[in-house]
Amino acid sequence: MTTFRISDPELVPALLEHLTSRRDVVAARIDRDTIRVSILGSYSGDAMDLTADLLVRAWEAAQRAEGVDVRVELE
């Protein structure tokens, strides 16, 4: 599982909604500003981490395009 920390905890529900809209993603809040993501399927550990990171980066870029200042860091 890949763990991410978000700069604005109020945006965690939006990020979780984005991630879990895909049928192959399991994501859960594990702390106030931290989520854990797993991609279902036959991925190697590195491929799963990369896929999760790309999904989170796409969401982060979309938020910034809307003027929301958010940062998501890989733990």
Residue frames relative to the residue before (quaternion, step in Angstrom):
aa qw qx qy qz dx dy dz
M 1.0000 0.0000 0.0000 0.0000 0.00 0.00 0.00
T 0.3192 -0.7379 0.5711 0.1654 3.51 -1.13 0.76
T 0.1978 -0.7961 0.5661 0.0813 3.58 -0.89 0.94
F 0.0808 -0.7901 0.6076 0.0019 3.54 -0.98 0.99
R 0.1987 -0.7356 0.6350 0.1274 3.54 -1.23 0.64
I 0.2125 -0.7923 0.5665 0.0790 3.57 -0.85 1.05
S 0.5309 -0.6739 0.4206 0.2952 3.56 -0.97 0.88
D 0.7730 0.2310 -0.1333 0.5756 3.61 1.11 -0.58
P 0.3368 -0.7863 0.4810 0.1921 3.60 -0.19 1.25
E 0.5827 0.5908 -0.3775 0.4109 3.61 1.14 -0.49
L 0.6768 0.4888 -0.2891 0.4685 3.60 1.21 -0.41
V 0.4023 0.7285 -0.4727 0.2898 3.60 1.25 -0.04
P 0.6625 0.4997 -0.3463 0.4376 3.68 0.78 -0.80
A 0.6450 0.5166 -0.3269 0.4584 3.61 0.99 -0.76
L 0.6550 0.4951 -0.3145 0.4763 3.57 0.98 -0.80
L 0.6453 0.5106 -0.3229 0.4675 3.60 0.95 -0.81
E 0.6311 0.5274 -0.3296 0.4637 3.59 0.99 -0.79
H 0.6406 0.5230 -0.3158 0.4651 3.57 0.96 -0.89
L 0.7086 0.4710 -0.2705 0.4504 3.57 0.79 -0.99
T 0.7462 0.4203 -0.2378 0.4583 3.58 0.82 -0.94
S 0.4688 0.6448 -0.4631 0.3873 3.58 1.24 0.10
R 0.6246 0.4792 -0.3229 0.5254 3.56 1.31 -0.27
R 0.4794 -0.7008 0.4539 0.2702 3.57 -0.93 0.86
D 0.7101 0.4608 -0.2619 0.4636 3.59 1.18 -0.43
V 0.6365 0.5101 -0.3252 0.4784 3.59 1.26 0.29
V 0.1012 -0.7317 0.6715 0.0589 3.52 -1.08 0.89
A 0.0790 0.7951 -0.5932 0.0978 3.56 -0.72 1.08
A 0.0144 0.8013 -0.5963 0.0458 3.56 -1.03 0.82
R 0.4598 -0.6366 0.5460 0.2920 3.51 -1.22 0.64
I 0.1097 -0.8142 0.5681 0.0486 3.57 -0.80 0.97
D 0.7631 0.0691 -0.0627 0.6395 3.56 1.32 -0.15
R 0.7624 -0.3812 0.2633 0.4517 3.56 -1.30 0.10
D 0.8241 0.1383 -0.0330 0.5483 3.59 0.91 -0.92
T 0.6429 0.5264 -0.2978 0.4700 3.57 1.25 0.35
I 0.0572 -0.7776 0.6255 0.0275 3.54 -1.06 0.85
R 0.2384 -0.7319 0.6186 0.1575 3.52 -1.27 0.48
V 0.1250 -0.8096 0.5735 0.0037 3.56 -0.86 1.06
S 0.0217 -0.7669 0.6414 0.0067 3.52 -1.09 0.83
I 0.2545 -0.7423 0.6029 0.1441 3.55 -1.02 0.85
L 0.3360 -0.7531 0.5340 0.1865 3.57 -0.76 1.05
G 0.5773 0.5713 -0.4442 0.3781 3.55 -1.07 0.70
S 0.6222 -0.5569 0.4050 0.3725 3.51 -1.32 -0.06
Y 0.1953 0.7673 -0.5682 0.2244 3.53 0.41 1.33
S 0.4314 -0.6085 0.5726 0.3403 3.55 -1.19 0.45
G 0.6909 -0.4745 0.3341 0.4311 3.58 -1.22 0.28
D 0.6704 0.4961 -0.2974 0.4648 3.58 0.93 -0.89
A 0.6605 0.5050 -0.3105 0.4608 3.59 0.96 -0.85
M 0.6356 0.5174 -0.3302 0.4682 3.58 1.02 -0.76
D 0.6490 0.5137 -0.3142 0.4649 3.59 0.93 -0.87
L 0.6641 0.5032 -0.3034 0.4622 3.58 0.93 -0.89
T 0.6555 0.5088 -0.3136 0.4617 3.59 0.91 -0.88
A 0.6529 0.5000 -0.3123 0.4754 3.59 0.92 -0.87
D 0.6534 0.5165 -0.3134 0.4563 3.57 0.94 -0.87
L 0.6619 0.5051 -0.3121 0.4575 3.60 0.92 -0.83
L 0.6354 0.5188 -0.3306 0.4667 3.61 1.01 -0.75
V 0.6692 0.4864 -0.2952 0.4779 3.57 0.96 -0.88
R 0.6515 0.5140 -0.3204 0.4568 3.62 0.95 -0.81
A 0.6177 0.5317 -0.3470 0.4641 3.60 1.05 -0.69
W 0.6557 0.4965 -0.3077 0.4783 3.58 0.96 -0.86
E 0.6423 0.5316 -0.3129 0.4549 3.57 0.94 -0.93
A 0.6635 0.4983 -0.3010 0.4700 3.61 0.92 -0.89
A 0.6422 0.5152 -0.3255 0.4650 3.60 0.99 -0.78
Q 0.6369 0.5205 -0.3280 0.4646 3.59 1.00 -0.78
R 0.6678 0.4950 -0.2987 0.4689 3.57 0.91 -0.89
A 0.6195 0.5405 -0.3409 0.4559 3.59 1.06 -0.71
E 0.6816 0.4536 -0.2710 0.5062 3.57 1.21 -0.56
G 0.5978 -0.6021 0.3437 0.4024 3.59 1.27 0.07
V 0.5128 0.6257 -0.4258 0.4052 3.59 1.27 0.21
D 0.2758 -0.7684 0.5597 0.1424 3.56 -0.70 1.13
V 0.2223 0.7700 -0.5594 0.2115 3.56 -0.18 1.30
R 0.1063 -0.7661 0.6308 0.0625 3.52 -1.16 0.70
V 0.1112 -0.7697 0.6267 0.0489 3.52 -1.03 0.87
E 0.1198 -0.8130 0.5691 0.0289 3.55 -0.71 1.10
L 0.4369 -0.6613 0.5498 0.2637 3.52 -1.09 0.79
E 0.3196 -0.7555 0.5435 0.1778 3.57 -0.83 0.99
